[in-house]
Amino acid sequence: MSFYCKQTMNVLGPLKYAFRISVVRPQIFRSLSTTLKRKDQPTDNSLTIKSQEGGIRTICLNDPKKRNALSLAMLQSLYEDLKNDEDNLRVIIIKATGPVFSSGHDLKELTAEKGSEFHEKVFSTCTEVMNLIQDLPVPVIAQVNGLATAAGCQLVAACDLAVASQSSKFATPGVNVGLFCTTPGVALSRSVCSKVALEMLLTGNPISATEALLHGLISKVVPDDQVETETLKLANRICETSKEVVALGKKAFYTQILKDTKNAYRYAESVMVSNLTLKDGNEGIKAFIEKRKPSWKN
């Protein structure tokens, strides 16, 4: 081989190696990037993601690009995930992906072009979801770590319990876009006093998690990095109690609260008598007298 050829090979060798690296490395980087994305982001493209373990069902609102707007499709998916009861189901947690718990209804679905018939379907489906939460025999907990506005705030108010991060905020700002938050006001007015509810509805101004706790919209405020831990702690505590007694108690609570005081007491008396006829009602009292932990039938 001539000197010229040897020199050419000496030059082309490193270039050939560099070419291989330039082709392989982007593939590696693309593969690594894909792996990281898969690890950090939900792989399920469903609007809601349902999972269940140890009697605790978690439903995750999964449309962060649309700020988890309660579109008709989202509401229908949430309804389906809520309604399927199972023998071992004890509590349901509703949470969300992204920095917004829910921004409320999808305003693109509320344009004049959609028509009143479609609008009625959106609002009636939303009402069905809110009523179902109350009618379920198990407690439903909202796990909020971000902003909850309009129907998103309504969803929080409709839940039996709500745990929120310190940075969370709540608002009913429909008045600012010409659509008063009338249906969110139903749940809101049953969670906070009328003057606080009306200030939120009339101004659209948000309130902090601390204010929401003070006024009764949520049950607990925790540091941002402890929302999931504290919510699960609450859910696990409920799992330690009797399922049938909790179901009886939840139904009784929402029934008596609509009655005047005298009739509420009469109703509550009958519920307590019924409670004592339950197997777990007898077991709990017997266990207390015998100074042992109760053995619930569930």
Solvent accessible surface area in square Angstrom, and as a share of the most:
residue,aa,sasa,rsa
1,M,163,0.73
2,S,61,0.39
3,F,157,0.65
4,Y,169,0.64
5,C,59,0.35
6,K,108,0.46
7,Q,81,0.36
8,T,49,0.28
9,M,115,0.52
10,N,99,0.51
11,V,89,0.51
12,L,93,0.46
13,G,37,0.35
14,P,85,0.54
15,L,104,0.52
16,K,131,0.56
17,Y,124,0.47
18,A,53,0.41
19,F,136,0.57
20,R,117,0.43
21,I,45,0.23
22,S,64,0.41
23,V,67,0.38
24,V,68,0.39
25,R,131,0.48
26,P,50,0.32
27,Q,95,0.42
28,I,93,0.47
29,F,122,0.51
30,R,147,0.54
31,S,68,0.44
32,L,97,0.48
33,S,48,0.31
34,T,55,0.32
35,T,76,0.44
36,L,94,0.47
37,K,118,0.50
38,R,163,0.59
39,K,166,0.70
40,D,112,0.58
41,Q,107,0.48
42,P,68,0.43
43,T,108,0.63
44,D,61,0.32
45,N,149,0.76
46,S,51,0.33
47,L,54,0.27
48,T,8,0.05
49,I,44,0.22
50,K,84,0.35
51,S,67,0.43
52,Q,57,0.25
53,E,149,0.67
54,G,69,0.66
55,G,5,0.05
56,I,15,0.08
57,R,1,0.00
58,T,24,0.14
59,I,0,0.00
60,C,12,0.07
61,L,0,0.00
62,N,17,0.09
63,D,28,0.14
64,P,61,0.38
65,K,194,0.82
66,K,116,0.49
67,R,121,0.44
68,N,0,0.00
69,A,7,0.05
70,L,0,0.00
71,S,15,0.10
72,L,18,0.09
73,A,51,0.40
74,M,1,0.00
75,L,0,0.00
76,Q,76,0.34
77,S,31,0.20
78,L,0,0.00
79,Y,61,0.23
80,E,82,0.37
81,D,19,0.10
82,L,0,0.00
83,K,88,0.37
84,N,64,0.33
85,D,77,0.40
86,E,79,0.35
87,D,138,0.71
88,N,93,0.48
89,L,1,0.00
90,R,15,0.05
91,V,0,0.00
92,I,0,0.00
93,I,2,0.01
94,I,0,0.00
95,K,47,0.20
96,A,26,0.20
97,T,28,0.16
98,G,43,0.42
99,P,107,0.68
100,V,13,0.07
101,F,3,0.01
102,S,0,0.00
103,S,28,0.18
104,G,0,0.00
105,H,23,0.10
106,D,21,0.11
107,L,98,0.49
108,K,162,0.69
109,E,28,0.12
110,L,31,0.16
111,T,57,0.33
112,A,92,0.71
113,E,154,0.69
114,K,98,0.42
115,G,27,0.26
116,S,81,0.52
117,E,149,0.67
118,F,53,0.22
119,H,36,0.16
120,E,116,0.52
121,K,105,0.44
122,V,1,0.00
123,F,61,0.25
124,S,58,0.37
125,T,14,0.08
126,C,2,0.01
127,T,59,0.35
128,E,91,0.41
129,V,0,0.00
130,M,17,0.08
131,N,81,0.41
132,L,29,0.14
133,I,0,0.00
134,Q,75,0.33
135,D,104,0.54
136,L,11,0.06
137,P,49,0.31
138,V,2,0.01
139,P,13,0.08
140,V,0,0.00
141,I,0,0.00
142,A,0,0.00
143,Q,18,0.08
144,V,0,0.00
145,N,71,0.36
146,G,12,0.12
147,L,49,0.24
148,A,0,0.00
149,T,14,0.08
150,A,18,0.14
151,A,0,0.00
152,G,0,0.00
153,C,1,0.01
154,Q,10,0.04
155,L,0,0.00
156,V,1,0.01
157,A,14,0.11
158,A,18,0.14
159,C,10,0.06
160,D,36,0.18
161,L,55,0.27
162,A,2,0.02
163,V,0,0.00
164,A,0,0.00
165,S,0,0.00
166,Q,114,0.51
167,S,69,0.44
168,S,1,0.01
169,K,95,0.40
170,F,0,0.00
171,A,5,0.04
172,T,0,0.00
173,P,39,0.25
174,G,8,0.08
175,V,55,0.32
176,N,101,0.52
177,V,96,0.55
178,G,74,0.71
179,L,80,0.40
180,F,83,0.34
181,C,8,0.05
182,T,93,0.54
183,T,46,0.27
184,P,6,0.04
185,G,10,0.09
186,V,79,0.45
187,A,14,0.11
188,L,1,0.00
189,S,52,0.33
190,R,175,0.64
191,S,33,0.21
192,V,10,0.05
193,C,77,0.46
194,S,72,0.47
195,K,162,0.69
196,V,24,0.14
197,A,2,0.02
198,L,88,0.44
199,E,108,0.48
200,M,3,0.01
201,L,13,0.06
202,L,108,0.54
203,T,56,0.32
204,G,6,0.06
205,N,86,0.44
206,P,74,0.47
207,I,20,0.10
208,S,34,0.22
209,A,0,0.00
210,T,94,0.55
211,E,77,0.34
212,A,0,0.00
213,L,75,0.37
214,L,141,0.70
215,H,60,0.27
216,G,42,0.41
217,L,8,0.04
218,I,9,0.05
219,S,53,0.34
220,K,73,0.31
221,V,33,0.19
222,V,9,0.05
223,P,53,0.33
224,D,62,0.32
225,D,124,0.64
226,Q,78,0.35
227,V,3,0.02
228,E,89,0.40
229,T,82,0.48
230,E,27,0.12
231,T,0,0.00
232,L,67,0.33
233,K,119,0.50
234,L,42,0.21
235,A,0,0.00
236,N,75,0.39
237,R,136,0.50
238,I,22,0.11
239,C,33,0.20
240,E,113,0.51
241,T,41,0.24
242,S,3,0.02
243,K,35,0.15
244,E,38,0.17
245,V,44,0.26
246,V,33,0.19
247,A,24,0.18
248,L,43,0.22
249,G,34,0.33
250,K,19,0.08
251,K,146,0.62
252,A,14,0.11
253,F,104,0.43
254,Y,48,0.18
255,T,46,0.27
256,Q,49,0.22
257,I,98,0.50
258,L,137,0.68
259,K,84,0.36
260,D,85,0.44
261,T,97,0.56
262,K,147,0.62
263,N,68,0.35
264,A,13,0.10
265,Y,146,0.56
266,R,145,0.53
267,Y,55,0.21
268,A,35,0.27
269,E,108,0.49
270,S,58,0.38
271,V,21,0.12
272,M,137,0.61
273,V,99,0.57
274,S,53,0.34
275,N,33,0.17
276,L,96,0.48
277,T,103,0.60
278,L,44,0.22
279,K,139,0.59
280,D,2,0.01
281,G,10,0.09
282,N,84,0.43
283,E,30,0.13
284,G,20,0.19
285,I,88,0.45
286,K,113,0.48
287,A,1,0.01
288,F,167,0.70
289,I,127,0.65
290,E,89,0.40
291,K,185,0.78
292,R,97,0.36
293,K,180,0.76
294,P,52,0.33
295,S,83,0.53
296,W,71,0.25
297,K,124,0.53
298,N,89,0.46
